[in-house]
Amino acid sequence: MLTAVLFLGSAAAIYFACEYFVNGVEWLGRKLGVGETATGTILAAFGTALPETAVTFVAVVFGRDAAQKDIGVGAALGGPMVLATISYAVVGFAMYWNRRRLGRSTHVIECDSTRLRRDQAWFLSIFIVKVALGLLVFRYKPWVGAAFLVAYAAYLLRELRGAQVLGEEFLEPLKLHPKGDPGLGWPLLQTSLALIAIAIASKVFVGQLENIGVWAGLSAQLVALLLSPVATELPETLNAVIWVRQGKERLALANISGAMMIQATIPTALGLFFTSWVFSRELIVSGIVTMAAVAILLGLFSKNTVDARLLMPLAGLYALFVAIIVVM
């Protein structure tokens, strides 16, 4: 019972802290003159991907033993799989159910297909290398982690190119200073406190995942694959539902796409730096399912219009993964 309470409590703490983090970062971006794309799609994606990244960081850097480090590796693989299957499927389901309320005559999703296709192609190329490294053992593997950080930096530079500064009228009030101009100090304080809260809650979360694995007789990596991503990728999923209900499916898809790029690079770099990065059978299956989902997305986004109903079956790939793991 204590494990369950700590598990759910730490997960909730991560989510609430991320809300403060995103809000604070958006104001920091405005005060520092960061471009509109960074304070919108990129920072939103970074904020909602932060729980999974934090779990990986805490597990691989501060893990007391191999079991806790395995949780970090599993989380680094499970996050992209959940985003590519469940999160995109949720956009499809949400659009299907809200079509009439939004006054849409068709199930077509309003999105930038070219940009999404480009993001998925970039993700897939990076993810293939990520999985291939999990099958190889060589002396200088940790140094390859730097290449993944460079890849994400290149992605950021591409997204920032030509962006304009976001005006304060488009920002929600700063949570710690909702009235008047908060200056630079208050956003910086809020962002710092949120990061500290996320780090503490993530450390508790990782410990409870290990306890759940022992109780259920499952390996640490398998627990991280099945439980951690579904819980920590919930912000992207809930954001998708909210944005689609508001008729802003462009934001929903961009948030998921941006989060996938983060999950393909930063957690991978951390795993390569601090673990052996050698995959079990479950992790290999997870990688294959993720690549299959992204291949389907590439096909869908290759067209000028995307039917929401075609995104819904992606959830079946996650169900297939669970079924394969059960019979293995």
ZABALO-316371 format. One record per residue (C-alpha): residue number from 1; residue in three letters; z, x, y. Coordinates in nm, 2 decimals. Layout:
<sites>
    i   aa      up    east   north
  NUM  ALA       Z       X       Y
...
</sites>
This chain:
<sites>
    i   aa      up    east   north
    1  MET    0.00    0.00    0.00
    2  LEU    0.09    0.28    0.24
    3  THR   -0.25    0.45    0.17
    4  ALA   -0.44    0.13    0.24
    5  VAL   -0.25    0.08    0.57
    6  LEU   -0.31    0.43    0.68
    7  PHE   -0.67    0.42    0.57
    8  LEU   -0.75    0.10    0.77
    9  GLY   -0.53    0.20    1.06
   10  SER   -0.69    0.54    1.10
   11  ALA   -1.04    0.39    1.08
   12  ALA   -0.95    0.13    1.34
   13  ALA   -0.81    0.41    1.56
   14  ILE   -1.13    0.60    1.53
   15  TYR   -1.34    0.30    1.64
   16  PHE   -1.12    0.21    1.94
   17  ALA   -1.11    0.58    2.05
   18  CYS   -1.49    0.59    2.03
   19  GLU   -1.51    0.30    2.27
   20  TYR   -1.31    0.49    2.52
   21  PHE   -1.51    0.81    2.45
   22  VAL   -1.85    0.64    2.50
   23  ASN   -1.73    0.47    2.82
   24  GLY   -1.59    0.80    2.95
   25  VAL   -1.90    1.00    2.86
   26  GLU   -2.13    0.76    3.04
   27  TRP   -1.93    0.81    3.36
   28  LEU   -1.93    1.18    3.31
   29  GLY   -2.30    1.17    3.27
   30  ARG   -2.33    0.98    3.60
   31  LYS   -2.10    1.21    3.79
   32  LEU   -2.27    1.53    3.65
   33  GLY   -2.62    1.39    3.72
   34  VAL   -2.72    1.37    3.35
   35  GLY   -3.05    1.18    3.29
   36  GLU   -3.07    0.81    3.20
   37  THR   -3.17    0.88    2.84
   38  ALA   -2.87    1.10    2.78
   39  THR   -2.62    0.85    2.94
   40  GLY   -2.79    0.57    2.74
   41  THR   -2.95    0.61    2.41
   42  ILE   -2.84    0.97    2.33
   43  LEU   -2.48    0.94    2.44
   44  ALA   -2.44    0.59    2.28
   45  ALA   -2.58    0.74    1.95
   46  PHE   -2.35    1.04    1.98
   47  GLY   -2.05    0.82    2.04
   48  THR   -2.12    0.58    1.75
   49  ALA   -2.20    0.87    1.52
   50  LEU   -1.88    1.05    1.62
   51  PRO   -1.65    0.90    1.36
   52  GLU   -1.87    1.02    1.06
   53  THR   -1.92    1.36    1.23
   54  ALA   -1.55    1.39    1.30
   55  VAL   -1.46    1.31    0.94
   56  THR   -1.70    1.59    0.82
   57  PHE   -1.56    1.83    1.07
   58  VAL   -1.20    1.77    0.99
   59  ALA   -1.27    1.78    0.61
   60  VAL   -1.47    2.10    0.60
   61  VAL   -1.28    2.29    0.87
   62  PHE   -0.92    2.18    0.80
   63  GLY   -0.94    2.07    0.44
   64  ARG   -0.66    2.22    0.24
   65  ASP   -0.86    2.24   -0.09
   66  ALA   -1.20    2.20   -0.24
   67  ALA   -1.15    1.83   -0.29
   68  GLN   -1.11    1.76    0.08
   69  LYS   -1.40    1.99    0.17
   70  ASP   -1.61    1.79   -0.08
   71  ILE   -1.53    1.47    0.12
   72  GLY   -1.70    1.63    0.42
   73  VAL   -2.01    1.72    0.22
   74  GLY   -2.02    1.37    0.08
   75  ALA   -1.98    1.22    0.43
   76  ALA   -2.27    1.43    0.56
   77  LEU   -2.50    1.28    0.30
   78  GLY   -2.36    0.93    0.29
   79  GLY   -2.39    0.87    0.67
   80  PRO   -2.77    0.90    0.69
   81  MET   -2.81    0.69    0.37
   82  VAL   -2.60    0.40    0.52
   83  LEU   -2.79    0.41    0.85
   84  ALA   -3.14    0.42    0.68
   85  THR   -3.06    0.13    0.45
   86  ILE   -2.77   -0.10    0.56
   87  SER   -2.80   -0.05    0.94
   88  TYR   -3.17   -0.11    0.96
   89  ALA   -3.14   -0.40    0.73
   90  VAL   -2.87   -0.56    0.95
   91  VAL   -3.12   -0.54    1.24
   92  GLY   -3.37   -0.74    1.03
   93  PHE   -3.11   -1.00    0.92
   94  ALA   -2.97   -1.04    1.28
   95  MET   -3.32   -1.09    1.42
   96  TYR   -3.41   -1.34    1.15
   97  TRP   -3.10   -1.55    1.22
   98  ASN   -3.13   -1.53    1.60
   99  ARG   -3.50   -1.58    1.64
  100  ARG   -3.49   -1.94    1.74
  101  ARG   -3.19   -1.90    1.97
  102  LEU   -3.38   -1.62    2.15
  103  GLY   -3.69   -1.84    2.18
  104  ARG   -3.91   -1.61    1.98
  105  SER   -4.21   -1.77    1.81
  106  THR   -4.24   -1.49    1.55
  107  HIS   -4.01   -1.25    1.36
  108  VAL   -4.17   -0.95    1.53
  109  ILE   -3.91   -0.70    1.67
  110  GLU   -3.97   -0.57    2.02
  111  CYS   -3.96   -0.19    1.98
  112  ASP   -4.14    0.14    2.06
  113  SER   -4.30    0.19    1.72
  114  THR   -4.45    0.53    1.82
  115  ARG   -4.12    0.67    1.93
  116  LEU   -3.94    0.54    1.62
  117  ARG   -4.20    0.67    1.39
  118  ARG   -4.18    1.01    1.55
  119  ASP   -3.80    1.01    1.52
  120  GLN   -3.81    0.92    1.15
  121  ALA   -4.08    1.19    1.08
  122  TRP   -3.86    1.45    1.25
  123  PHE   -3.55    1.32    1.06
  124  LEU   -3.73    1.33    0.73
  125  SER   -3.85    1.69    0.78
  126  ILE   -3.50    1.80    0.86
  127  PHE   -3.34    1.60    0.58
  128  ILE   -3.57    1.75    0.31
  129  VAL   -3.45    2.09    0.41
  130  LYS   -3.10    1.97    0.41
  131  VAL   -3.13    1.84    0.05
  132  ALA   -3.32    2.15   -0.07
  133  LEU   -3.04    2.37    0.05
  134  GLY   -2.80    2.17   -0.16
  135  LEU   -2.99    2.28   -0.47
  136  LEU   -3.00    2.65   -0.39
  137  VAL   -2.74    2.92   -0.39
  138  PHE   -2.80    3.24   -0.19
  139  ARG   -2.58    3.48    0.01
  140  TYR   -2.69    3.40    0.36
  141  LYS   -2.69    3.01    0.33
  142  PRO   -2.42    2.96    0.60
  143  TRP   -2.63    3.13    0.86
  144  VAL   -2.90    2.86    0.81
  145  GLY   -2.66    2.61    0.97
  146  ALA   -2.75    2.75    1.31
  147  ALA   -3.10    2.63    1.26
  148  PHE   -2.98    2.27    1.23
  149  LEU   -2.80    2.30    1.56
  150  VAL   -3.11    2.44    1.72
  151  ALA   -3.31    2.14    1.58
  152  TYR   -3.08    1.89    1.74
  153  ALA   -3.09    2.08    2.07
  154  ALA   -3.47    2.06    2.06
  155  TYR   -3.44    1.69    2.00
  156  LEU   -3.21    1.64    2.30
  157  LEU   -3.44    1.84    2.53
  158  ARG   -3.73    1.63    2.42
  159  GLU   -3.54    1.30    2.49
  160  LEU   -3.41    1.43    2.83
  161  ARG   -3.76    1.53    2.95
  162  GLY   -3.85    1.31    3.25
  163  ALA   -3.53    1.11    3.25
  164  GLN   -3.38    0.97    3.57
  165  VAL   -3.01    0.95    3.66
  166  LEU   -2.84    0.62    3.57
  167  GLY   -2.69    0.43    3.86
  168  GLU   -2.33    0.33    3.86
  169  GLU   -2.43   -0.04    3.89
  170  PHE   -2.55   -0.02    3.52
  171  LEU   -2.22    0.12    3.39
  172  GLU   -1.91   -0.08    3.27
  173  PRO   -1.60    0.00    3.47
  174  LEU   -1.41    0.31    3.35
  175  LYS   -1.13    0.18    3.12
  176  LEU   -0.86    0.40    3.26
  177  HIS   -0.97    0.34    3.62
  178  PRO   -1.15    0.01    3.64
  179  LYS   -1.14   -0.04    4.02
  180  GLY   -1.32    0.17    4.27
  181  ASP   -1.49    0.51    4.23
  182  PRO   -1.30    0.70    3.95
  183  GLY   -1.44    1.04    4.07
  184  LEU   -1.48    1.31    3.81
  185  GLY   -1.12    1.36    3.70
  186  TRP   -1.06    1.02    3.54
  187  PRO   -1.37    1.02    3.32
  188  LEU   -1.29    1.37    3.21
  189  LEU   -0.93    1.27    3.12
  190  GLN   -1.04    0.96    2.93
  191  THR   -1.30    1.15    2.73
  192  SER   -1.06    1.43    2.64
  193  LEU   -0.78    1.19    2.53
  194  ALA   -1.04    0.99    2.32
  195  LEU   -1.15    1.31    2.15
  196  ILE   -0.79    1.40    2.07
  197  ALA   -0.73    1.06    1.93
  198  ILE   -1.04    1.08    1.72
  199  ALA   -0.95    1.42    1.58
  200  ILE   -0.59    1.30    1.48
  201  ALA   -0.71    0.97    1.33
  202  SER   -0.99    1.15    1.13
  203  LYS   -0.75    1.39    0.98
  204  VAL   -0.54    1.10    0.85
  205  PHE   -0.86    0.92    0.73
  206  VAL   -0.97    1.22    0.53
  207  GLY   -0.63    1.25    0.36
  208  GLN   -0.63    0.88    0.26
  209  LEU   -0.98    0.91    0.12
  210  GLU   -0.86    1.18   -0.11
  211  ASN   -0.57    0.96   -0.22
  212  ILE   -0.80    0.66   -0.29
  213  GLY   -1.02    0.88   -0.50
  214  VAL   -0.73    1.00   -0.71
  215  TRP   -0.61    0.64   -0.75
  216  ALA   -0.95    0.51   -0.86
  217  GLY   -1.03    0.81   -1.08
  218  LEU   -1.34    0.90   -0.87
  219  SER   -1.45    1.24   -0.74
  220  ALA   -1.39    1.32   -0.38
  221  GLN   -1.76    1.34   -0.30
  222  LEU   -1.82    1.00   -0.46
  223  VAL   -1.55    0.84   -0.26
  224  ALA   -1.69    0.99    0.06
  225  LEU   -2.04    0.86   -0.03
  226  LEU   -1.93    0.51   -0.11
  227  LEU   -1.64    0.44    0.13
  228  SER   -1.64    0.67    0.43
  229  PRO   -2.00    0.61    0.55
  230  VAL   -1.99    0.23    0.53
  231  ALA   -1.66    0.23    0.73
  232  THR   -1.75    0.50    0.99
  233  GLU   -2.11    0.38    1.05
  234  LEU   -1.97    0.03    1.13
  235  PRO   -2.01    0.10    1.51
  236  GLU   -2.39    0.13    1.48
  237  THR   -2.40   -0.18    1.26
  238  LEU   -2.19   -0.39    1.49
  239  ASN   -2.38   -0.26    1.80
  240  ALA   -2.71   -0.37    1.63
  241  VAL   -2.58   -0.72    1.57
  242  ILE   -2.46   -0.75    1.94
  243  TRP   -2.78   -0.61    2.09
  244  VAL   -3.01   -0.82    1.87
  245  ARG   -2.81   -1.13    1.97
  246  GLN   -2.88   -1.04    2.33
  247  GLY   -3.25   -0.98    2.26
  248  LYS   -3.21   -0.60    2.30
  249  GLU   -3.34   -0.49    1.96
  250  ARG   -3.49   -0.18    2.13
  251  LEU   -3.14   -0.06    2.20
  252  ALA   -3.03   -0.14    1.85
  253  LEU   -3.31    0.06    1.68
  254  ALA   -3.28    0.35    1.93
  255  ASN   -2.91    0.38    1.87
  256  ILE   -2.96    0.39    1.49
  257  SER   -3.24    0.64    1.52
  258  GLY   -3.05    0.87    1.75
  259  ALA   -2.74    0.85    1.52
  260  MET   -2.96    0.95    1.22
  261  MET   -3.08    1.26    1.41
  262  ILE   -2.72    1.36    1.47
  263  GLN   -2.62    1.30    1.11
  264  ALA   -2.92    1.51    0.99
  265  THR   -2.81    1.81    1.19
  266  ILE   -2.46    1.85    1.31
  267  PRO   -2.26    1.75    1.00
  268  THR   -2.51    1.96    0.79
  269  ALA   -2.44    2.27    1.01
  270  LEU   -2.07    2.22    0.97
  271  GLY   -2.11    2.18    0.59
  272  LEU   -2.32    2.50    0.57
  273  PHE   -2.07    2.70    0.78
  274  PHE   -1.75    2.60    0.59
  275  THR   -1.85    2.50    0.24
  276  SER   -2.08    2.63   -0.04
  277  TRP   -2.31    2.33    0.02
  278  VAL   -2.39    2.27   -0.35
  279  PHE   -2.48    1.91   -0.44
  280  SER   -2.35    1.71   -0.74
  281  ARG   -2.57    1.46   -0.92
  282  GLU   -2.44    1.18   -0.70
  283  LEU   -2.53    1.37   -0.38
  284  ILE   -2.88    1.43   -0.51
  285  VAL   -2.93    1.06   -0.58
  286  SER   -2.80    0.98   -0.23
  287  GLY   -3.06    1.22   -0.09
  288  ILE   -3.34    1.07   -0.29
  289  VAL   -3.25    0.71   -0.18
  290  THR   -3.23    0.82    0.18
  291  MET   -3.57    0.98    0.17
  292  ALA   -3.72    0.67    0.00
  293  ALA   -3.57    0.45    0.28
  294  VAL   -3.71    0.67    0.56
  295  ALA   -4.05    0.68    0.39
  296  ILE   -4.05    0.30    0.40
  297  LEU   -3.95    0.30    0.77
  298  LEU   -4.23    0.54    0.85
  299  GLY   -4.47    0.30    0.69
  300  LEU   -4.33    0.00    0.89
  301  PHE   -4.32    0.19    1.22
  302  SER   -4.68    0.31    1.17
  303  LYS   -4.79   -0.04    1.27
  304  ASN   -4.79   -0.18    1.63
  305  THR   -4.57   -0.47    1.53
  306  VAL   -4.26   -0.47    1.30
  307  ASP   -4.16   -0.78    1.12
  308  ALA   -3.78   -0.82    1.10
  309  ARG   -3.81   -0.96    0.75
  310  LEU   -3.96   -0.63    0.62
  311  LEU   -3.64   -0.44    0.73
  312  MET   -3.41   -0.67    0.53
  313  PRO   -3.50   -0.53    0.18
  314  LEU   -3.37   -0.19    0.28
  315  ALA   -3.02   -0.30    0.19
  316  GLY   -3.14   -0.33   -0.17
  317  LEU   -3.19    0.05   -0.18
  318  TYR   -2.81    0.10   -0.11
  319  ALA   -2.74   -0.15   -0.38
  320  LEU   -2.97    0.05   -0.61
  321  PHE   -2.77    0.36   -0.53
  322  VAL   -2.44    0.20   -0.62
  323  ALA   -2.59    0.07   -0.95
  324  ILE   -2.72    0.41   -1.04
  325  ILE   -2.39    0.58   -0.97
  326  VAL   -2.20    0.32   -1.18
  327  VAL   -2.42    0.39   -1.49
  328  MET   -2.43    0.77   -1.45
</sites>
